[in-house]
């Protein structure tokens, strides 16, 4: 989210769930409910608003939890009535929630319309039926298309969430899902690499050697392609990876899988590695023991250098360079100026480089 946009998160935990997603640790019960009350919603909103006495930013209330529209109608109404009131008074600007594709129909959307909800995010996870099936999602691909179409017809912003590395998923299937997302023209996307969480069916599969999670490297590799694809089509990827919390950490509730607290930065750095490699690979022989100078907008510096200078080390090692120097220059973010001292000079465009890459996949 941008600096000018602030989210008031309200997590709506379910008291169990009638579904059996293999990656989730919700206890299986029939019927969805929650112990979040309207008073809690009001208190949370007030607490956050008190930190913005003279606000110049847009504020959005977001109900997270995954299956909002599966909760009993009367409870949905009670919870939505609170942000609805704040929106009518002009104290907040927008309302968003997340739900499952099979919990969307005209009746549901009419209710959300009545309470002025702006954005509906669908937990899609994959657009491959075998992946959905083996992951115990309990909905199919067709339902995703129908729900997405309906959400857009009603004029809501459509958010789509996908997972990578689910059971039976692979790189090609993930790219296919992303390409299908592009066709659905979402307003925003989230990408979650699958983690093996404690007390899930996936944990059992993992312990029985029936499931191998992606390595961090594989997850970054796939997420990099997806991010480039979405960027190329101007679709905003608002999150990559679960938010680190006290429990979402390796060794706590995360048993295994590609968890990294700054996975987004790893992906962003990897994009620059691909762009630089694509150009520099042509000049292997011109680089031996030379200095490579990269000039760029200050906002790109850390991603170009990579975490712990990983991209710099990569280039020095690959091209046998003497060293790599990165300097800030007052140029647009899209531009990277490259100088191989006493040799080549070039101006690269991130947009153009991504375009070339996307054409090949
Ligand atoms: S991920 Fe699946 S099992 Fe978990 S709460 Fe959502 S629908 Fe239920």
Boltz pocket constraint, residues with backbone or C-beta under 6 A from the ligand:
constraints:
  - pocket:
      binder: B
      contacts: [[A, 14], [A, 16], [A, 17], [A, 18], [A, 19], [A, 20], [A, 21], [A, 24], [A, 25], [A, 26], [A, 65], [A, 66], [A, 67], [A, 100], [A, 136], [A, 137]]
      max_distance: 6.0
